[in-house]
Amino acid sequence: MRKLCVMKLFSRKRAESWESVRDEVDSMLKTVEANIGKPVNLGELIFTLTMNITYRAAFGAKNEGQDEFIKILQEFSKLFGAFNMSDFIPWLGWIDPQGLSARLVKARKALDRFIDSIIDDHIQKRKQNNFSEDAETDMVDDMLAFYGEEARKVDESDDLQKAISLTKDNIKAIIMDVMFGGTETVASAIEWVMAELMKSPEDQKRVQQELAEVVGLERRVEESDIDKLTFLKCALKETLRMHPPIPLLLHETSEDAEVAGYFIPKQTRVMINAYAIGRDKNSWEDPDAFKPSRFLKPGVPDFKGNHFEFIPFGDDGKESKRVRIVESYYNGENVAFVFILQTKGIKCRDRNVTTCNTDEH
């Protein structure tokens, strides 16, 4: 599955081919331009942008059933964040005193029906020969190229097309992972980087200067520019260190272990405090300060490797999909917002970093 995600679904070439991403960014820029001199709620703008991009990248269509899908995602978000007594008193699980299990089953069935209808529509289009190889494809189209009734084992030496076969359940699982990992968490991270840059005028100016030198003001920022925007990437990493999208990472031990003299049995639920790890004084100098320049130094931890000082997305081998999602959407969207800072100017009003004013320069 990782091979499919890295080579096909979230490859750099694939991300650059998504015209829908650029369409949504342009639409967001027009919204900001239409509100020059007025307060703008960045939180709402960013969430709408990430949702539209992720939805179009996954399903291709815009607004077709999107409202229904957002309601389902919001219900899941509420359930995931709810206090569940059964987690702490397991024998209450069969009673379901808060009704959370029943709500979760209902939400899961609604999500299954929705994604099933999307997949069936794509399959039907293929059968009716309405599918063109030259047309812009979405993630469902890409995965249907590997669709088979029975999944089979992947041989690393085989060609990707021959080595992987996906069932409908496999496709649904990947889509769910993308939608949950590519909307609210990405929107939260983008909002934080904008907030930190607004509170740090020197770093904001440095990012703007880098954009002016690398991109200029006469053209739109492209994915190919990202690798050249070194300090911008440092600002993104510093934001992920201070404000990880998922502060507490939920895991389960696969075998018995002993940690600091304590015996941890197999299948114990473990919560990793990524927020505390990113602000550990033993690993980071002045950890509570926003200093993007720290990532310019050689040997600084990176979230792509096995650096346990910096794990905003976890590091269990299964997180590569989420990292790819973030790289595909997060960079481009942040560039768009920083570009607004440069060309239009956004200032915090009363230190409220969520609602800001746009001023024409």
DRENDO-1510 file (C-alpha; in Angstrom, 1 decimal, always signed):
<recs>
REC; n; res; u; v; w
REC; 1; MET; +0.0; +0.0; +0.0 .
REC; 2; ARG; +2.9; +2.4; +0.8 .
REC; 3; LYS; +4.3; +1.7; -2.6 .
REC; 4; LEU; +1.0; +2.7; -4.3 .
REC; 5; CYS; +0.8; +5.9; -2.2 .
REC; 6; VAL; +4.4; +7.0; -2.8 .
REC; 7; MET; +4.6; +6.1; -6.5 .
REC; 8; LYS; +1.1; +7.0; -7.7 .
REC; 9; LEU; -1.3; +8.7; -5.4 .
REC; 10; PHE; +0.9; +11.3; -3.7 .
REC; 11; SER; +3.9; +11.6; -6.0 .
REC; 12; ARG; +5.3; +15.0; -6.8 .
REC; 13; LYS; +4.3; +14.6; -10.5 .
REC; 14; ARG; +0.7; +13.7; -9.4 .
REC; 15; ALA; +0.4; +16.8; -7.2 .
REC; 16; GLU; +1.6; +19.1; -10.0 .
REC; 17; SER; -1.0; +17.7; -12.3 .
REC; 18; TRP; -4.0; +18.6; -10.1 .
REC; 19; GLU; -5.4; +21.7; -11.8 .
REC; 20; SER; -8.2; +21.6; -9.3 .
REC; 21; VAL; -5.8; +22.6; -6.6 .
REC; 22; ARG; -4.8; +25.7; -8.5 .
REC; 23; ASP; -8.4; +26.5; -9.3 .
REC; 24; GLU; -9.4; +26.4; -5.6 .
REC; 25; VAL; -6.4; +28.5; -4.6 .
REC; 26; ASP; -7.3; +31.1; -7.2 .
REC; 27; SER; -10.9; +31.1; -6.0 .
REC; 28; MET; -9.7; +31.7; -2.4 .
REC; 29; LEU; -7.4; +34.6; -3.5 .
REC; 30; LYS; -10.3; +36.3; -5.3 .
REC; 31; THR; -12.4; +36.0; -2.0 .
REC; 32; VAL; -9.6; +37.8; -0.1 .
REC; 33; GLU; -9.2; +40.4; -2.8 .
REC; 34; ALA; -12.9; +41.1; -2.7 .
REC; 35; ASN; -12.6; +41.9; +1.1 .
REC; 36; ILE; -9.8; +44.4; +1.0 .
REC; 37; GLY; -10.0; +46.6; +4.0 .
REC; 38; LYS; -12.5; +44.3; +5.8 .
REC; 39; PRO; -12.0; +41.6; +8.4 .
REC; 40; VAL; -11.4; +38.1; +7.0 .
REC; 41; ASN; -11.8; +34.9; +9.0 .
REC; 42; LEU; -8.7; +32.9; +8.0 .
REC; 43; GLY; -9.9; +29.8; +9.8 .
REC; 44; GLU; -13.0; +29.5; +7.7 .
REC; 45; LEU; -11.2; +30.3; +4.5 .
REC; 46; ILE; -8.5; +27.8; +5.1 .
REC; 47; PHE; -10.9; +25.0; +6.1 .
REC; 48; THR; -13.0; +25.6; +3.0 .
REC; 49; LEU; -9.9; +25.6; +0.8 .
REC; 50; THR; -8.5; +22.3; +2.2 .
REC; 51; MET; -11.9; +20.6; +2.1 .
REC; 52; ASN; -12.5; +21.7; -1.6 .
REC; 53; ILE; -9.0; +20.7; -2.7 .
REC; 54; THR; -9.1; +17.3; -0.9 .
REC; 55; TYR; -12.6; +16.6; -2.1 .
REC; 56; ARG; -11.8; +17.4; -5.8 .
REC; 57; ALA; -8.5; +15.5; -5.7 .
REC; 58; ALA; -10.2; +12.4; -4.3 .
REC; 59; PHE; -13.6; +12.4; -6.1 .
REC; 60; GLY; -13.1; +14.8; -9.1 .
REC; 61; ALA; -16.5; +16.5; -8.8 .
REC; 62; LYS; -17.0; +19.8; -7.0 .
REC; 63; ASN; -20.0; +20.4; -4.8 .
REC; 64; GLU; -21.7; +17.1; -5.8 .
REC; 65; GLY; -22.7; +15.7; -2.5 .
REC; 66; GLN; -20.0; +17.7; -0.8 .
REC; 67; ASP; -22.4; +19.2; +1.9 .
REC; 68; GLU; -23.5; +15.7; +2.9 .
REC; 69; PHE; -19.9; +14.5; +3.1 .
REC; 70; ILE; -18.9; +17.5; +5.3 .
REC; 71; LYS; -21.7; +16.6; +7.7 .
REC; 72; ILE; -20.4; +13.0; +7.9 .
REC; 73; LEU; -16.8; +14.2; +8.6 .
REC; 74; GLN; -18.0; +16.7; +11.2 .
REC; 75; GLU; -19.9; +13.9; +13.0 .
REC; 76; PHE; -16.7; +11.7; +13.0 .
REC; 77; SER; -14.7; +14.6; +14.3 .
REC; 78; LYS; -17.1; +15.0; +17.2 .
REC; 79; LEU; -17.1; +11.3; +18.0 .
REC; 80; PHE; -13.3; +11.1; +17.8 .
REC; 81; GLY; -12.9; +13.9; +20.3 .
REC; 82; ALA; -15.7; +12.9; +22.7 .
REC; 83; PHE; -15.0; +11.6; +26.1 .
REC; 84; ASN; -15.9; +7.9; +26.1 .
REC; 85; MET; -16.4; +6.3; +29.5 .
REC; 86; SER; -16.0; +2.9; +28.0 .
REC; 87; ASP; -12.3; +3.7; +27.2 .
REC; 88; PHE; -11.6; +3.9; +30.9 .
REC; 89; ILE; -14.2; +1.5; +32.2 .
REC; 90; PRO; -14.2; -1.3; +29.5 .
REC; 91; TRP; -17.1; -3.3; +31.0 .
REC; 92; LEU; -19.4; -0.4; +30.3 .
REC; 93; GLY; -18.8; -1.0; +26.6 .
REC; 94; TRP; -21.8; -3.3; +26.0 .
REC; 95; ILE; -24.1; -0.8; +27.7 .
REC; 96; ASP; -23.0; +2.2; +25.6 .
REC; 97; PRO; -24.2; +4.7; +28.3 .
REC; 98; GLN; -23.4; +7.8; +26.1 .
REC; 99; GLY; -24.7; +6.4; +22.8 .
REC; 100; LEU; -21.4; +7.0; +21.1 .
REC; 101; SER; -21.0; +3.5; +19.7 .
REC; 102; ALA; -24.5; +3.7; +18.1 .
REC; 103; ARG; -23.6; +7.1; +16.6 .
REC; 104; LEU; -20.3; +5.7; +15.3 .
REC; 105; VAL; -22.0; +2.8; +13.6 .
REC; 106; LYS; -24.6; +5.1; +12.0 .
REC; 107; ALA; -21.9; +7.5; +10.8 .
REC; 108; ARG; -19.8; +4.6; +9.4 .
REC; 109; LYS; -22.8; +3.3; +7.5 .
REC; 110; ALA; -23.5; +6.7; +6.1 .
REC; 111; LEU; -19.8; +7.1; +5.0 .
REC; 112; ASP; -19.8; +3.7; +3.4 .
REC; 113; ARG; -22.9; +4.5; +1.4 .
REC; 114; PHE; -21.5; +7.8; +0.2 .
REC; 115; ILE; -18.1; +6.4; -0.9 .
REC; 116; ASP; -19.8; +3.3; -2.4 .
REC; 117; SER; -21.9; +5.6; -4.6 .
REC; 118; ILE; -18.8; +7.6; -5.7 .
REC; 119; ILE; -16.9; +4.4; -6.6 .
REC; 120; ASP; -19.9; +2.9; -8.4 .
REC; 121; ASP; -20.3; +6.1; -10.5 .
REC; 122; HIS; -16.6; +5.9; -11.5 .
REC; 123; ILE; -16.9; +2.2; -12.4 .
REC; 124; GLN; -20.0; +2.9; -14.4 .
REC; 125; LYS; -18.3; +5.7; -16.4 .
REC; 126; ARG; -15.5; +3.3; -17.2 .
REC; 127; LYS; -17.9; +0.6; -18.4 .
REC; 128; GLN; -19.7; +3.2; -20.6 .
REC; 129; ASN; -16.4; +4.2; -22.2 .
REC; 130; ASN; -16.8; +7.7; -20.9 .
REC; 131; PHE; -13.3; +7.6; -19.4 .
REC; 132; SER; -10.5; +9.2; -21.3 .
REC; 133; GLU; -6.8; +8.5; -20.5 .
REC; 134; ASP; -6.0; +12.1; -21.4 .
REC; 135; ALA; -8.5; +13.6; -19.0 .
REC; 136; GLU; -7.6; +14.8; -15.6 .
REC; 137; THR; -8.1; +11.9; -13.2 .
REC; 138; ASP; -8.9; +11.9; -9.5 .
REC; 139; MET; -7.7; +9.4; -6.8 .
REC; 140; VAL; -10.6; +7.1; -7.3 .
REC; 141; ASP; -9.7; +6.8; -11.0 .
REC; 142; ASP; -6.1; +6.1; -10.1 .
REC; 143; MET; -7.1; +3.3; -7.7 .
REC; 144; LEU; -9.6; +1.8; -10.0 .
REC; 145; ALA; -6.7; +1.0; -12.3 .
REC; 146; PHE; -5.7; -1.5; -9.7 .
REC; 147; TYR; -9.2; -2.7; -8.9 .
REC; 148; GLY; -9.9; -6.4; -8.5 .
REC; 149; GLU; -12.4; -8.5; -6.6 .
REC; 150; GLU; -9.7; -10.2; -4.6 .
REC; 151; ALA; -6.6; -8.5; -3.2 .
REC; 152; ARG; -3.3; -10.3; -3.8 .
REC; 153; LYS; +0.1; -10.1; -2.3 .
REC; 154; VAL; +2.5; -7.4; -3.4 .
REC; 155; ASP; +5.9; -8.5; -4.8 .
REC; 156; GLU; +8.4; -5.6; -4.5 .
REC; 157; SER; +10.2; -6.8; -7.6 .
REC; 158; ASP; +7.0; -6.7; -9.8 .
REC; 159; ASP; +5.8; -3.8; -11.8 .
REC; 160; LEU; +3.4; -1.6; -9.8 .
REC; 161; GLN; +0.4; -2.3; -12.1 .
REC; 162; LYS; +1.0; -6.1; -11.9 .
REC; 163; ALA; +2.0; -6.2; -8.2 .
REC; 164; ILE; -1.1; -4.5; -6.6 .
REC; 165; SER; -4.7; -5.4; -6.7 .
REC; 166; LEU; -7.2; -3.4; -4.7 .
REC; 167; THR; -10.7; -4.5; -3.4 .
REC; 168; LYS; -13.5; -1.9; -2.9 .
REC; 169; ASP; -12.8; -2.0; +0.8 .
REC; 170; ASN; -9.1; -1.2; +0.2 .
REC; 171; ILE; -10.1; +1.8; -1.9 .
REC; 172; LYS; -12.6; +3.0; +0.7 .
REC; 173; ALA; -10.0; +2.7; +3.5 .
REC; 174; ILE; -7.5; +4.9; +1.5 .
REC; 175; ILE; -10.1; +7.5; +0.7 .
REC; 176; MET; -11.1; +7.7; +4.4 .
REC; 177; ASP; -7.5; +8.1; +5.4 .
REC; 178; VAL; -7.0; +10.9; +2.9 .
REC; 179; MET; -10.1; +12.8; +3.8 .
REC; 180; PHE; -9.5; +12.6; +7.5 .
REC; 181; GLY; -5.8; +13.3; +7.2 .
REC; 182; GLY; -6.0; +16.0; +4.5 .
REC; 183; THR; -8.7; +18.3; +5.8 .
REC; 184; GLU; -9.0; +19.4; +9.4 .
REC; 185; THR; -5.4; +18.6; +10.4 .
REC; 186; VAL; -3.9; +20.4; +7.4 .
REC; 187; ALA; -6.2; +23.4; +7.8 .
REC; 188; SER; -5.2; +23.6; +11.5 .
REC; 189; ALA; -1.5; +23.6; +10.6 .
REC; 190; ILE; -1.9; +26.2; +7.9 .
REC; 191; GLU; -3.8; +28.5; +10.3 .
REC; 192; TRP; -1.0; +28.2; +12.9 .
REC; 193; VAL; +1.8; +29.0; +10.4 .
REC; 194; MET; -0.1; +32.1; +9.4 .
REC; 195; ALA; -0.6; +33.1; +13.0 .
REC; 196; GLU; +3.1; +32.6; +13.9 .
REC; 197; LEU; +4.2; +34.6; +10.9 .
REC; 198; MET; +1.9; +37.5; +11.7 .
REC; 199; LYS; +3.3; +37.6; +15.3 .
REC; 200; SER; +6.9; +37.5; +14.0 .
REC; 201; PRO; +7.3; +40.4; +11.5 .
REC; 202; GLU; +11.0; +39.7; +10.9 .
REC; 203; ASP; +10.3; +36.1; +9.8 .
REC; 204; GLN; +7.3; +37.2; +7.8 .
REC; 205; LYS; +9.5; +39.8; +6.0 .
REC; 206; ARG; +12.2; +37.2; +5.3 .
REC; 207; VAL; +9.6; +34.8; +3.8 .
REC; 208; GLN; +8.2; +37.6; +1.7 .
REC; 209; GLN; +11.6; +38.6; +0.5 .
REC; 210; GLU; +12.4; +35.0; -0.5 .
REC; 211; LEU; +9.2; +34.8; -2.4 .
REC; 212; ALA; +10.0; +38.1; -4.2 .
REC; 213; GLU; +13.4; +36.8; -5.2 .
REC; 214; VAL; +12.4; +33.3; -6.3 .
REC; 215; VAL; +8.9; +33.8; -7.7 .
REC; 216; GLY; +8.4; +37.6; -8.1 .
REC; 217; LEU; +5.1; +39.4; -8.3 .
REC; 218; GLU; +4.3; +38.8; -11.9 .
REC; 219; ARG; +3.3; +35.1; -11.8 .
REC; 220; ARG; +1.6; +32.5; -9.7 .
REC; 221; VAL; +3.5; +30.3; -7.3 .
REC; 222; GLU; +3.9; +26.8; -8.7 .
REC; 223; GLU; +4.8; +23.5; -7.0 .
REC; 224; SER; +8.1; +23.5; -8.7 .
REC; 225; ASP; +9.0; +26.7; -6.8 .
REC; 226; ILE; +8.7; +24.9; -3.4 .
REC; 227; ASP; +12.1; +23.4; -3.3 .
REC; 228; LYS; +13.7; +26.8; -3.8 .
REC; 229; LEU; +11.8; +28.4; -1.0 .
REC; 230; THR; +14.1; +27.3; +1.8 .
REC; 231; PHE; +13.1; +29.6; +4.5 .
REC; 232; LEU; +9.4; +29.1; +3.9 .
REC; 233; LYS; +9.9; +25.4; +4.4 .
REC; 234; CYS; +11.7; +26.2; +7.6 .
REC; 235; ALA; +8.7; +28.2; +8.8 .
REC; 236; LEU; +6.4; +25.3; +8.0 .
REC; 237; LYS; +8.6; +22.9; +9.9 .
REC; 238; GLU; +8.9; +25.2; +12.9 .
REC; 239; THR; +5.1; +25.5; +13.0 .
REC; 240; LEU; +4.7; +21.7; +12.9 .
REC; 241; ARG; +7.2; +21.4; +15.8 .
REC; 242; MET; +5.3; +23.9; +18.0 .
REC; 243; HIS; +1.8; +23.1; +16.9 .
REC; 244; PRO; +1.5; +19.4; +15.7 .
REC; 245; PRO; -1.8; +18.8; +13.9 .
REC; 246; ILE; -2.4; +15.8; +16.1 .
REC; 247; PRO; -0.9; +16.6; +19.6 .
REC; 248; LEU; -1.6; +13.2; +21.0 .
REC; 249; LEU; -0.8; +10.2; +18.8 .
REC; 250; LEU; -2.7; +7.0; +19.6 .
REC; 251; HIS; -0.9; +3.7; +19.2 .
REC; 252; GLU; -1.0; +0.1; +20.5 .
REC; 253; THR; +1.9; -2.0; +21.6 .
REC; 254; SER; +2.5; -5.0; +19.3 .
REC; 255; GLU; +4.5; -7.0; +21.9 .
REC; 256; ASP; +5.3; -7.0; +25.6 .
REC; 257; ALA; +7.9; -4.3; +26.6 .
REC; 258; GLU; +9.6; -2.7; +29.5 .
REC; 259; VAL; +10.0; +1.1; +29.7 .
REC; 260; ALA; +11.8; +2.8; +32.6 .
REC; 261; GLY; +11.2; -0.2; +34.8 .
REC; 262; TYR; +7.5; -0.4; +34.0 .
REC; 263; PHE; +6.1; -3.6; +32.3 .
REC; 264; ILE; +3.9; -2.7; +29.3 .
REC; 265; PRO; +1.8; -5.7; +28.1 .
REC; 266; LYS; +1.0; -6.5; +24.5 .
REC; 267; GLN; -1.9; -4.6; +23.0 .
REC; 268; THR; -1.7; -1.8; +25.5 .
REC; 269; ARG; -3.1; +1.5; +24.2 .
REC; 270; VAL; -0.4; +4.1; +24.3 .
REC; 271; MET; -0.7; +7.9; +23.8 .
REC; 272; ILE; +2.4; +9.7; +22.5 .
REC; 273; ASN; +2.5; +13.4; +23.4 .
REC; 274; ALA; +3.9; +14.9; +20.2 .
REC; 275; TYR; +3.2; +18.4; +21.5 .
REC; 276; ALA; +5.5; +17.9; +24.5 .
REC; 277; ILE; +8.2; +16.2; +22.4 .
REC; 278; GLY; +8.4; +19.1; +20.1 .
REC; 279; ARG; +8.9; +21.5; +23.0 .
REC; 280; ASP; +11.4; +19.3; +25.0 .
REC; 281; LYS; +14.2; +21.5; +26.4 .
REC; 282; ASN; +16.6; +18.6; +26.1 .
REC; 283; SER; +16.1; +18.4; +22.3 .
REC; 284; TRP; +15.4; +22.0; +21.3 .
REC; 285; GLU; +17.1; +25.3; +22.2 .
REC; 286; ASP; +14.5; +27.8; +23.4 .
REC; 287; PRO; +11.7; +25.4; +22.5 .
REC; 288; ASP; +8.8; +27.9; +23.1 .
REC; 289; ALA; +10.1; +30.5; +20.7 .
REC; 290; PHE; +9.1; +30.5; +17.0 .
REC; 291; LYS; +12.5; +30.4; +15.3 .
REC; 292; PRO; +12.4; +29.0; +11.7 .
REC; 293; SER; +16.1; +29.6; +11.2 .
REC; 294; ARG; +16.9; +26.7; +13.6 .
REC; 295; PHE; +16.0; +24.4; +10.6 .
REC; 296; LEU; +18.7; +26.0; +8.5 .
REC; 297; LYS; +21.4; +24.4; +10.6 .
REC; 298; PRO; +22.9; +21.0; +9.5 .
REC; 299; GLY; +21.7; +17.9; +11.3 .
REC; 300; VAL; +18.4; +19.3; +12.5 .
REC; 301; PRO; +15.6; +16.7; +12.8 .
REC; 302; ASP; +13.2; +16.3; +9.9 .
REC; 303; PHE; +9.7; +14.7; +10.1 .
REC; 304; LYS; +10.5; +12.5; +7.1 .
REC; 305; GLY; +13.2; +10.5; +8.9 .
REC; 306; ASN; +13.6; +8.5; +12.1 .
REC; 307; HIS; +14.1; +11.6; +14.3 .
REC; 308; PHE; +12.0; +11.0; +17.4 .
REC; 309; GLU; +12.5; +14.6; +18.5 .
REC; 310; PHE; +10.2; +15.7; +15.7 .
REC; 311; ILE; +7.2; +13.5; +15.0 .
REC; 312; PRO; +4.2; +15.7; +14.2 .
REC; 313; PHE; +2.7; +12.8; +12.2 .
REC; 314; GLY; +4.1; +9.9; +14.1 .
REC; 315; ASP; +6.8; +7.6; +13.0 .
REC; 316; ASP; +5.4; +4.0; +12.8 .
REC; 317; GLY; +5.9; +3.5; +9.1 .
REC; 318; LYS; +2.2; +3.9; +8.4 .
REC; 319; GLU; +2.4; +7.7; +8.5 .
REC; 320; SER; +4.0; +8.1; +5.1 .
REC; 321; LYS; +0.6; +8.6; +3.5 .
REC; 322; ARG; -0.2; +11.6; +5.8 .
REC; 323; VAL; +3.2; +13.1; +5.1 .
REC; 324; ARG; +2.5; +12.8; +1.4 .
REC; 325; ILE; -0.9; +14.4; +1.8 .
REC; 326; VAL; +0.7; +17.4; +3.7 .
REC; 327; GLU; +3.4; +17.8; +1.1 .
REC; 328; SER; +0.9; +17.8; -1.7 .
REC; 329; TYR; -1.6; +20.3; -0.3 .
REC; 330; TYR; +0.1; +22.1; +2.7 .
REC; 331; ASN; +3.0; +23.7; +0.8 .
REC; 332; GLY; +1.0; +25.1; -2.1 .
REC; 333; GLU; -1.7; +26.5; +0.2 .
REC; 334; ASN; +0.7; +28.1; +2.5 .
REC; 335; VAL; +2.5; +29.8; -0.4 .
REC; 336; ALA; -0.8; +31.2; -1.5 .
REC; 337; PHE; -1.5; +32.8; +1.9 .
REC; 338; VAL; +2.1; +34.1; +2.3 .
REC; 339; PHE; +1.7; +35.6; -1.2 .
REC; 340; ILE; -1.4; +37.4; +0.1 .
REC; 341; LEU; +0.7; +38.8; +3.0 .
REC; 342; GLN; +3.2; +40.1; +0.4 .
REC; 343; THR; +0.8; +41.6; -2.2 .
REC; 344; LYS; -2.2; +42.7; -0.1 .
REC; 345; GLY; -1.0; +42.7; +3.5 .
REC; 346; ILE; -2.8; +41.0; +6.3 .
REC; 347; LYS; -2.6; +42.4; +9.8 .
REC; 348; CYS; -4.0; +40.9; +13.0 .
REC; 349; ARG; -6.8; +42.9; +14.6 .
REC; 350; ASP; -6.5; +43.1; +18.4 .
REC; 351; ARG; -4.1; +40.2; +18.4 .
REC; 352; ASN; -6.8; +37.8; +17.2 .
REC; 353; VAL; -4.9; +35.8; +14.7 .
REC; 354; THR; -8.0; +34.0; +13.4 .
REC; 355; THR; -9.9; +37.1; +12.2 .
REC; 356; CYS; -7.7; +39.6; +10.4 .
REC; 357; ASN; -7.8; +42.8; +8.3 .
REC; 358; THR; -6.7; +42.9; +4.7 .
REC; 359; ASP; -5.2; +46.2; +3.6 .
REC; 360; GLU; -4.3; +47.3; +0.0 .
REC; 361; HIS; -0.7; +48.4; -0.3 .
</recs>
